[in-house]
Amino acid sequence: MIDPSEIITNLVAMLRDVPELVAEVGGDAERIYAYHDQYPKNVSLVHAIHAMPAPSIMAVWQGTQPGLFGGMDVWKHQVTLFLRAKETAGGDPPTAYYRLFRLITKGIPTAAGVEMLNATVHTSCYPMDLPAIQRQTDSEGLDYFEVPLSFTEIGDD
């Protein structure tokens, strides 16, 4: 089994390499970042979600589970992207979250040259499974969206 922190680190690097996605988070690639569980610094995902700046994308490993792929036992790594969209002004189209989701799936990292859906985020994993997007509410009652991703290992490293 590979170290899931490598998937998170590689995913963040690839998302930062999508110029249109960086533009959507205010032109600051640092607003696309990883949350790694580290005691005592990072011990509350709920707090980290609430503290996310707008706009931003935070990548988090949620767990690993066994699965099947082509009749073989494999590991499936669950990653979630938490999204906070940019502020909109009067007259702006209400497309901020839709655009983020489209760029997460269809954006093309400069180095990879293929859409994120088809990009190899980690050499020991297949490209991401087709993701969903869903609304959530943080501890203060503020809405945000999350994009659960799954990365299936090729074999068992």
Stockholm file with secondary structure:
# STOCKHOLM 1.0

chainA/1-157         MIDPSEIITNLVAMLRDVPELVAEVGGDAERIYAYHDQYPKNVSLVHAIHAMPAPSIMAVWQGTQPGLFGGMDVWKHQVTLFLRAKETAGGDPPTAYYRLFRLITKGIPTAAGVEMLNATVHTSCYPMDLPAIQRQTDSEGLDYFEVPLSFTEIGDD
#=GR chainA/1-157 SS CCCHHHHHHHHHHHHHTCHHHHHHTTTCGGGEEEECCBTTTBCCHHHHHHTCCSSEEEEEEEEEEEEEETTEEEEEEEEEEEEECCCCCTTCCSCHHHHHHHHHHHCCCTTTCSCGGGCCSSTTBCSCCCCCCEEEECTTSCEEEEEEEEEEBSSCC
#=GC SS_cons         CCCHHHHHHHHHHHHHTCHHHHHHTTTCGGGEEEECCBTTTBCCHHHHHHTCCSSEEEEEEEEEEEEEETTEEEEEEEEEEEEECCCCCTTCCSCHHHHHHHHHHHCCCTTTCSCGGGCCSSTTBCSCCCCCCEEEECTTSCEEEEEEEEEEBSSCC
//
